[in-house]
C-alpha cells in the first residue's frame, strides 16, 4: 500500500510504494498523468535546466539545506522547508517543489535501504556532479554503478561530504 510523502501544491503526489526491490520506491503522480517512478536522470536533468535559469550554486545550496535534515523518516518540517525554499523560484516554484520533494523522498529511501553503506550521500554526490561539476545527468546517474563503496566514500570525502 502506498505511503504519501507529500501532496505538492495540492496537485502533485509524491509517495512510496513497492518497487522491484523493496517498499521504498518513489512514485510521482502529476495531474492528468499516470503514476510513475522518476529516474535519477530525469530529476538531474530538470534541476540542471532550472540551474541554468536560477543558478546551479543556488539550487545546490538549497538542496544541502534539506539534505542536512534528512534521516530515515519523512519529516513534515523538512517538507515545509522545501516548500518555503522553493517559493523563491517564482514561476518555477511548483516545479522545484516537485523535484526537491522527489529527491528528498529518494534520500529517505536510501537511508532505509538494507545494506546501503553510503545512504543519502549517494544522492548528494549526483547533485554535486550535475550542479557543481557540470556532469550530464546520464553520467551522474550512472557514475556509482560498478564502483566499490569505499572508492565512492573517498570521492565524497574529497568533496566535503
PLY file of the C-alpha trace (Angstrom):
ply
format ascii 1.0
element vertex 161
property float x
property float y
property float z
element edge 160
property int vertex1
property int vertex2
end_header
0.00 0.00 0.00
1.32 3.45 -0.95
2.61 5.85 1.69
2.09 9.54 0.98
5.25 11.61 1.22
3.84 14.94 0.03
0.96 16.42 -1.90
2.97 19.13 -3.66
0.93 22.30 -4.08
-2.26 20.22 -3.69
-1.98 18.52 -7.07
1.26 16.53 -7.44
1.57 13.36 -5.35
4.94 12.03 -4.19
4.69 8.67 -2.44
6.48 5.46 -1.53
5.23 2.11 -2.74
6.52 -1.34 -3.57
9.11 -1.36 -6.31
11.27 -4.05 -7.85
13.47 -4.39 -4.75
11.67 -3.03 -1.68
8.87 -0.84 -0.31
10.90 2.35 -0.82
10.29 3.08 -4.49
9.44 6.78 -5.02
6.47 7.49 -7.28
5.18 10.75 -8.73
1.66 11.42 -9.98
1.04 14.70 -11.79
-2.38 15.99 -12.88
-3.64 14.11 -15.91
-0.65 11.75 -15.99
-0.15 8.19 -14.79
1.86 7.45 -11.67
5.49 6.56 -12.39
8.86 6.24 -10.66
11.09 9.16 -11.74
14.62 8.14 -12.61
17.71 9.95 -11.39
18.41 11.08 -14.94
15.04 12.84 -15.13
15.34 14.94 -12.00
19.05 15.59 -12.51
18.19 16.91 -15.99
15.31 19.04 -14.70
17.36 20.53 -11.88
20.28 21.21 -14.19
17.98 23.02 -16.64
16.47 25.02 -13.78
20.02 25.77 -12.64
20.71 27.39 -16.00
17.96 29.87 -15.13
18.28 30.27 -11.35
21.92 29.39 -10.76
23.42 25.96 -10.20
25.02 27.02 -6.92
21.69 28.36 -5.59
19.92 25.08 -6.32
22.76 23.07 -4.81
22.84 25.24 -1.66
19.07 24.94 -1.29
19.38 21.16 -1.71
22.04 21.00 1.01
19.71 22.90 3.38
17.24 19.99 3.43
19.86 17.27 2.82
21.33 18.03 6.25
17.94 17.48 7.91
17.17 14.22 6.10
17.06 10.95 8.04
15.11 7.66 7.95
11.69 9.20 8.46
9.61 11.66 6.48
9.60 14.89 8.46
6.83 17.43 7.90
9.18 20.23 8.92
11.60 19.27 6.13
8.74 19.11 3.64
7.64 22.59 4.75
11.22 23.81 4.46
11.33 22.53 0.88
8.15 24.45 0.04
9.48 27.59 1.73
12.80 27.33 -0.12
11.13 26.75 -3.48
8.87 29.79 -3.12
11.93 31.87 -4.04
11.91 30.35 -7.55
8.95 32.49 -8.72
7.34 30.89 -11.79
9.32 27.68 -11.25
8.35 27.28 -7.57
5.99 24.35 -8.17
8.46 22.54 -10.44
11.26 22.99 -7.89
8.97 21.82 -5.07
8.14 18.67 -7.02
11.73 17.75 -7.82
13.16 18.66 -4.42
10.39 16.58 -2.80
11.21 13.64 -5.09
14.93 13.94 -4.23
14.07 14.20 -0.53
11.95 11.04 -0.72
14.80 9.33 -2.57
17.20 10.22 0.21
14.80 8.91 2.88
14.56 5.71 0.83
18.38 5.46 0.67
18.54 5.91 4.45
16.18 2.93 4.84
17.72 0.52 2.33
19.14 -2.61 3.86
22.91 -2.91 3.45
23.30 0.59 1.96
26.57 1.98 3.26
26.63 5.44 1.68
22.93 6.11 2.24
21.75 9.64 1.30
25.30 10.70 0.41
24.90 8.94 -2.94
22.21 11.47 -3.93
24.41 14.33 -2.80
27.22 13.08 -5.00
24.90 13.05 -8.00
23.53 16.52 -7.23
27.07 17.86 -6.79
28.23 16.30 -10.04
25.29 17.73 -12.02
25.03 21.18 -10.44
28.61 22.00 -9.43
30.87 19.82 -11.57
28.84 20.07 -14.80
28.32 16.35 -15.39
25.46 15.49 -17.71
22.54 13.80 -15.98
23.15 10.38 -17.52
26.79 10.31 -16.43
25.99 11.42 -12.87
23.09 8.96 -12.55
25.28 6.03 -13.58
28.57 7.15 -12.02
28.39 4.87 -8.98
27.37 1.72 -10.87
30.02 -0.96 -10.52
32.15 1.10 -8.12
33.02 -0.07 -4.65
31.52 1.91 -1.77
34.98 2.69 -0.38
36.03 4.36 -3.65
32.84 6.44 -3.65
33.31 7.30 0.02
36.78 8.69 -0.76
35.37 10.78 -3.64
32.63 12.12 -1.36
35.07 12.98 1.42
37.24 14.84 -1.11
34.17 16.96 -1.89
33.50 17.59 1.79
30.57 15.26 2.46
0 1
1 2
2 3
3 4
4 5
5 6
6 7
7 8
8 9
9 10
10 11
11 12
12 13
13 14
14 15
15 16
16 17
17 18
18 19
19 20
20 21
21 22
22 23
23 24
24 25
25 26
26 27
27 28
28 29
29 30
30 31
31 32
32 33
33 34
34 35
35 36
36 37
37 38
38 39
39 40
40 41
41 42
42 43
43 44
44 45
45 46
46 47
47 48
48 49
49 50
50 51
51 52
52 53
53 54
54 55
55 56
56 57
57 58
58 59
59 60
60 61
61 62
62 63
63 64
64 65
65 66
66 67
67 68
68 69
69 70
70 71
71 72
72 73
73 74
74 75
75 76
76 77
77 78
78 79
79 80
80 81
81 82
82 83
83 84
84 85
85 86
86 87
87 88
88 89
89 90
90 91
91 92
92 93
93 94
94 95
95 96
96 97
97 98
98 99
99 100
100 101
101 102
102 103
103 104
104 105
105 106
106 107
107 108
108 109
109 110
110 111
111 112
112 113
113 114
114 115
115 116
116 117
117 118
118 119
119 120
120 121
121 122
122 123
123 124
124 125
125 126
126 127
127 128
128 129
129 130
130 131
131 132
132 133
133 134
134 135
135 136
136 137
137 138
138 139
139 140
140 141
141 142
142 143
143 144
144 145
145 146
146 147
147 148
148 149
149 150
150 151
151 152
152 153
153 154
154 155
155 156
156 157
157 158
158 159
159 160
